[in-house]
Amino acid sequence: MTPLNDLQLGKRQRAHIRRLADQCGEPFVWDCRRALDTRSRLIIVTRPPNGPQIEALRRSLDSRSVVVIPFGENPAFDALKSRLTDYGMVAPSGSDGPHQLWWGGNNRAGFAFSGAPATRPLVVSCHPADMEAAHITRLTDSLRTFGLQHVIERIDATPAEQASGGHKIRFMLETWENNAQPILWLDPDSVVMRPPSLLETTDCDVGLHKWRGWEIATRTVYFGRSPAAEAILRTWLSFADLYPDVWEGYLLDQAWSLVASQAPLSTLWLPRSYHALIDDQQKREPVIAHNLPADREELSPDADFPTALRAARRGARTGSPEAQLVMSSRQGGRGTAAVLLRHVGSVDATNVAAIVEDVAKAFEADPAGFKQLEVSLCPWQDDVASALAAAHQENASTIILDPTHRVPRTLFRDLSSKPERTSRTLAHSSRPSDVICFETSSSSLREHSSNSPLQLF
């Protein structure tokens, strides 16, 4: 048995590693305790390397190499990620694969799979009636140059729809429903400079560009042919209808986070060449260029958009107070059990991974009447406070765990057994502060509606 077989990976995550191995060769599982195999082109890192180890790893990689982190939700790996280009991630899938699989490398142009091409995407765009015709002509001509099928339509949207982006999202969803191909949305004032080859062999659900490393851009967006891709589109549209005054980029960010916590969503992070700027062409070789000035610092059109919501995210864009893993009970039930795993930065990454797995298995075995589980990783006390406040706002029953503590199989049964108590310690331990429960009254537990945009799968 190889160390790779010991990792708790979901079916889609294992399939992704197999595809990488077909192209890069046999994977080398590196726990940072033994010498790095500098000949390997596929390296799976199971423990966070220190500074010198990160540099040694970077120097060993060529543009065809790939680094995989099977516990991508753990912020302890962020130092390594920050020194590499992130290519993508495969989200958790319940107790079978409760971790995020992150992958990246040294190639800023992105990682292209070889082999049989996937279905070429249909390029779609829409524009208001008063948009300059020159922009539409330029985009259309560039698509024809590269033989890219496209649908570009004029949309007579109301001012409110134009402000919220609801007409754009609705057009994308309708086009996705009416065609059998993946779709690639491009804003109508963009131009294709080279064929989007990264999207011709991918099997991802969604392709997104992270402006400045964390702000999701909506000017270039790819949606594959999968239920998860459809879920993001529908959730994004639901958010736009519910919050018409909120910037569409932030709503896509939230839709992506929500789906990524509940399904094994495969995300391809598009390189900057897929979101280049018209005035920036001399510095790069763009694939897609947008009509934005080269000194553009942010994409939000709303100058009053809250600064706190623009902050950088950790890891694969999750962090407190957002849950990295959401599971629904197969038995139904009421209310949410929120588990906050604290001090994760001070404990071995494999121990943190093990407790996440144990929590997921305990919920699957006995959800104890709870409808939903949410798991958040909190390296700092401020993260615990933020996640706790978010859980209380949701009227969730909350458990704070130390990653050094053993998780009892009766964890959620213990949580639900005495709802009249406002706080208590769960499980027997020599360190009773390891497990803390903040319990809402049973009357305050609310049942989520089955058609709520927060319940996707």
Beta strands, then each sheet from edge to edge (+ up, - down):
strand 1: 28-30
strand 2: 42-45
strand 3: 66-69
strand 4: 85-90
strand 5: 101-105
strand 6: 122-127
strand 7: 150-154
strand 8: 183-186
strand 9: 191-192
strand 10: 206-208
strand 11: 210-211
strand 12: 215-216
strand 13: 220-223
strand 14: 266-269
strand 15: 276-277
strand 16: 288-290
strand 17: 325-328
strand 18: 336-342
strand 19: 372-378
strand 20: 397-401
strand 21: 423-425
strand 22: 435-438
sheet 1: 1+ 2+ 3+ 5- 4+ 14- 10- 13+ 8- 6- 7-
sheet 2: 9+ 16- 15-
sheet 3: 11+ 12-
sheet 4: 17+ 19- 18- 20- 22+ 21-
end
